[in-house]
Amino acid sequence: MLSKDLTAASSRPLILSLIAKGERYGYEIIQLIAKMSGGQMEWTEGMLYPVLHRMENEGLLASRWKVAENDRRRKY
């Protein structure tokens, strides 16, 4: 496992690199990070969503609600 400091410092660049390839929703980002890191980075919703909200408030990204194939609403 990586340290919390390294995880925190790398969160913004990693999020931006993922959304640069296409819109993503939160849980999808968590799963992609775990897969890409070989399980070395395990983000939680409690860690990710505050970062996403701050980034949106700072104008680094935009979000929108969308209905998924299973009729659940997701914020992309």
Secondary structure, DSSP 8 states (H G I E B T S, - for coil): ---HHHHHHHHHHHHHHHHHTS---HHHHHHHHHHHTTTS----HHHHHHHHHHHHHTTS----EEE-TTS-EEE-
